[in-house]
């Protein structure tokens, strides 16, 4: 039985008994239950966000000084990606060369150990 229906049944029984003190306590109790339900909803939402973040982190592999998406994850990304952007939002941001510096075009994170041959040129477009 849902809590609002249960509460309504309880209130009807209390009103029939005619106890105002018990009725007030029941209302106070119901408000606390509503707060707990809201907290539970928030905790479930936060848990789901952490599960999603964990899944994204599990899909990353480190090689040649950069992060790549594991081909086993089903995502086709052959170039190194910015792990910061991917972990935060799930967006794939390819690392590009700007002069002799490999960096993310979205968050400007620099990848000093990344080999030049691994990245895309800053002018190269990906599908």
C-alpha positions in Angstrom: 0.0 0.0 0.0 1.3 3.5 -0.8 2.2 5.7 2.0 -0.4 8.5 1.2 -3.2 5.9 1.1 -1.9 4.3 4.3 -1.8 7.7 6.0 -5.3 8.6 4.9 -6.6 5.3 6.3 -4.8 6.0 9.5 -6.2 9.5 9.8 -9.7 8.3 9.3 -9.2 5.8 12.1 -7.8 8.5 14.4 -10.7 10.9 13.6 -13.2 8.1 14.4 -11.4 7.6 17.8 -11.5 11.4 18.4 -8.0 11.9 19.7 -6.6 15.3 18.6 -3.1 14.6 20.1 -2.8 11.4 18.2 -3.9 13.1 15.0 -1.3 15.9 15.4 1.4 13.3 16.0 0.3 11.3 12.9 0.5 14.5 10.8 4.0 15.2 12.2 5.0 11.6 11.5 3.8 11.8 7.9 5.8 15.0 7.3 8.9 13.2 8.5 8.1 10.3 6.2 7.8 12.7 3.2 11.2 14.2 4.1 12.7 10.8 4.2 11.2 9.9 0.9 12.7 13.0 -0.7 16.1 12.2 0.8 15.9 8.7 -0.5 15.1 10.0 -4.0 18.1 12.3 -3.8 20.3 9.4 -2.6 19.1 7.2 -5.5 19.8 9.9 -8.0 23.3 10.5 -6.6 23.9 6.7 -6.7 22.9 6.5 -10.3 25.3 9.4 -11.1 28.1 7.6 -9.4 27.3 4.4 -11.3 27.4 6.2 -14.6 30.8 7.9 -13.6 32.2 4.5 -12.6 31.1 2.9 -15.9 32.8 5.8 -17.9 36.0 5.4 -15.9 35.9 1.6 -16.5 35.8 2.2 -20.2 39.1 4.2 -20.2 42.5 2.6 -20.8 45.9 4.4 -20.6 48.5 3.9 -23.2 51.3 6.0 -24.8 50.8 8.8 -22.3 47.1 9.3 -23.1 43.7 7.9 -22.3 41.7 5.9 -24.9 38.3 4.4 -24.8 38.5 0.7 -24.6 37.2 -0.9 -27.8 35.4 -3.4 -25.7 33.1 -0.7 -24.5 31.4 -0.5 -27.9 32.4 3.1 -28.5 34.5 3.6 -31.6 37.2 6.2 -30.7 40.6 5.5 -32.1 42.3 8.8 -31.1 43.3 9.7 -27.5 40.7 11.5 -25.6 40.6 14.0 -22.7 39.9 11.9 -19.6 38.8 15.0 -17.7 36.0 15.9 -20.2 35.0 12.2 -20.6 34.8 11.5 -16.8 32.9 14.7 -16.1 30.3 14.7 -18.8 30.7 11.6 -20.9 31.6 13.8 -23.9 34.4 12.5 -26.2 36.9 15.3 -26.7 39.8 14.3 -28.9 43.3 15.6 -27.9 44.8 17.8 -30.6 48.3 19.2 -31.3 48.6 22.9 -30.9 52.2 23.6 -32.1 54.2 21.1 -30.1 51.7 20.8 -27.2 49.0 18.2 -27.0 45.9 19.5 -25.3 42.2 19.2 -25.1 40.4 21.8 -27.2 37.5 22.0 -24.7 39.0 22.2 -21.2 42.6 23.1 -22.2 44.1 20.2 -20.2 47.7 19.7 -21.4 49.1 16.2 -22.0 52.9 16.6 -21.8 53.8 12.9 -22.2 51.6 12.3 -25.3 53.4 11.4 -28.4 52.7 13.6 -31.4 51.8 10.7 -33.7 49.0 9.6 -31.4 46.9 12.8 -31.7 45.0 14.5 -34.4 46.1 17.9 -35.9 44.0 20.8 -34.6 42.6 21.4 -38.1 41.7 17.7 -38.7 37.9 17.0 -38.5 36.5 13.8 -37.2 33.2 12.3 -38.0 
